[in-house]
Amino acid sequence: MNKITDDILYIGTDDLNIDLFESQYDVPEGMSYNSFLILDEKIAVMDTTDRQTAEKWKDNLRETLNGKKPDYLIVHHMEPDHAALIADMLQDYPCLTIVASAAAIKMIPQFFDGISLENRTLPVKEGDTLSLGQHTLQFIMAPMVHWPEVMVTYDSKDKVLFSADGFGKFGALSKTGGLFCTAETDWACEARRYYFNICGKYGVQVQSLLRKASQLDIQTICPLHGPILRETLATQMSLYDTWSSYGVETPGIFIAHASIHGGTAKAAERLAEILREKGCPKVVVSDLCRSDLGENIEDAFRYGTMVVCASSYDGTVFPPMHDFLWHLQIKNYQKRRIGIVENGSWAPCAARVMKDMFAQMKNIEIIDPQVTIRSTLKLADELALTTLTEQLMKP
């Protein structure tokens, strides 16, 4: 039995067979779907699981209940990886009441055709509480973190925040260090990739939730994905504040290139060499044609300066770069310094297209000079790259 506290038990599941989370994010170490049970005079189930792990979750629930019946199902988020078994719960436990935001309750029939919710729901709003006996649950609305119906729950007895997708992380618990995050756990890497790809657009809303959370005495955070946060809580809260305010986490420069025949890639690598020679604290280079898009988005947000190097293509920019910049745009990329390197054999146009895309983003500073290469890197181009590095290294 996995205890979070004496009365709060973990009943979640790991999916080790999943290849893509949300059909787009690579998860080589699987995914956890976290769910919890609060045992008190009244019993509350905190979320369900994904349909792929339904039977394992039901086994965990039955074993932990040990013959008892749950009174409430708390629904923090209606995405199917957490709420797939709502209809099953209503059928299996006829006296069960669903507790959720009004927006979530309205959304339930969209996922379960023909479901009857009559006299089976308790809509809650900001600040509402629910007594289970010794435990009192306080509900805090968190719209657009990262769906409009989301809420989080604070248990005042054990000082636990059930944070929905907030503070989540890619990876199954059985593959990434176990149920609890410790000082030795490599939490930030996959939590960062998770945050910027799942919640990154909604920094303002996450900041609002953090302000509400700062008014609570939180000693444990139970997210819907990833390990339970306790002994390293200050670190995670600080990182979330940086990420959601679009601050710079790590000093350095991220170079992203999209090269057709290798000429642009060679320029990007030479640029990285010059930056390292000049003492840049961290230089990360990524081939957008062959690397994970989610990790590239993560690195674009992690560093304060980025250089984009791309080939011209069909009167625009090589598609891997266009796709990358489009994803940054929809994820609310902002507050960054950008260097631009383009390549073109007869009509270079990549820089113009990339500038136009950055113009749709907030507080983006384009660093001069723009470097234009004709087909392959030459001595004059290296001199231009050196001039660009001098400007990139300025505070």
Secondary structure, 3 states (H helix, E strand, C coil): CEECCCCEEECCEEECCCCEECCCEECCCCEEECCEEECCCCCEEECCCCHHHHHHHHHHHHHHHCCCCCCEEECCCCCHHHHCCHHHHHHHCCCCEEEEEHHHHHHHHHHCCCCCCCCCEEEECCCCEEECCCCEEEEEECCCCCCCCCEEEEECCCCEEECCCCCCCCECCCCCCCCECCCCCCCHHHHHHHHHHHHHHHHHHHHHHHHHHCCCCCCEEECCCCCEECCCHHHHHHHHHHHHCCCCCEEEEEEEEECCCCHHHHHHHHHHHHHHHCCCCCEEEEECCCCCHHHHHHHHHHEEEEEEEEEEECCEECHHHHHHHHHHHHCCCEEEEEEEEEECCCCCCHHHHHHHHHCCCEEEEEEEEEEEECCCCCHHHHHHHHHHHHHHCCC
